[in-house]
């Protein structure tokens, strides 16, 4: 099984947010990018069990996006 995990930076909350169309119910957040990836790995077996998906392994593709604004002249 292969799952695409979207990791987006929320400037207002100052956290990374994980969601996935491949894993219904996945919505996690963390102030640390690496900690969020570990949280996704930890939550994965439970999410699969809730959806009654039986697999031996899951390939995770993490897609990240972060936008920021910099004051250049001010």
C-alpha positions as CSV (number, residue, x, y, z in Angstrom):
1,X,0.0,0.0,0.0
2,X,1.2,3.5,-0.8
3,X,0.0,6.7,1.0
4,X,0.6,10.3,0.2
5,X,0.9,12.5,3.3
6,X,0.6,16.2,2.9
7,X,2.5,18.3,5.4
8,X,1.6,22.0,5.3
9,X,2.9,24.8,7.5
10,X,0.2,26.9,9.3
11,X,1.7,30.3,9.8
12,X,-1.1,31.5,12.1
13,X,-0.8,28.5,14.5
14,X,3.0,28.0,13.9
15,X,2.6,24.3,13.4
16,X,3.0,21.7,10.7
17,X,-0.3,19.9,9.8
18,X,-0.5,16.4,8.3
19,X,-3.5,15.3,6.2
20,X,-4.0,12.6,3.6
21,X,-6.7,11.6,1.1
22,X,-5.3,8.0,1.3
23,X,-5.9,7.8,5.1
24,X,-9.3,9.1,6.0
25,X,-9.3,10.7,9.4
26,X,-5.6,11.7,9.4
27,X,-5.3,15.2,10.8
28,X,-2.3,15.7,13.1
29,X,-0.2,18.8,14.0
30,X,3.1,19.5,15.6
31,X,5.5,22.4,15.9
32,X,8.3,20.1,14.6
33,X,8.5,18.7,11.1
34,X,10.3,15.6,12.2
35,X,8.0,15.0,15.2
36,X,5.0,15.2,12.9
37,X,6.4,12.5,10.6
38,X,6.9,10.3,13.7
39,X,3.3,11.0,14.9
40,X,2.0,10.0,11.4
41,X,4.0,6.7,11.6
42,X,2.6,6.0,15.1
43,X,-1.0,6.8,14.1
44,X,-0.9,4.8,10.9
45,X,-1.7,1.3,12.2
46,X,-4.7,2.6,14.2
47,X,-6.1,4.5,11.2
48,X,-5.7,1.4,9.0
49,X,-7.4,-0.8,11.6
50,X,-10.3,1.7,11.9
51,X,-10.8,1.5,8.2
52,X,-10.5,-2.3,8.3
53,X,-7.5,-2.2,5.9
54,X,-5.2,-5.2,6.3
55,X,-1.7,-4.7,4.9
56,X,1.8,-5.8,6.0
57,X,3.5,-2.5,5.2
58,X,2.7,1.0,3.9
59,X,5.0,3.2,1.8
60,X,4.6,6.8,3.0
61,X,5.3,9.6,0.6
62,X,5.6,12.9,2.5
63,X,4.9,16.0,0.5
64,X,5.7,19.2,2.3
65,X,4.8,22.8,1.6
66,X,5.8,25.9,3.5
67,X,5.2,29.5,2.5
68,X,6.6,32.6,4.3
69,X,6.7,36.3,3.8
70,X,9.9,38.4,4.2
71,X,9.9,42.2,4.6
72,X,12.4,43.5,2.1
73,X,11.9,47.3,2.4
74,X,10.5,48.7,5.5
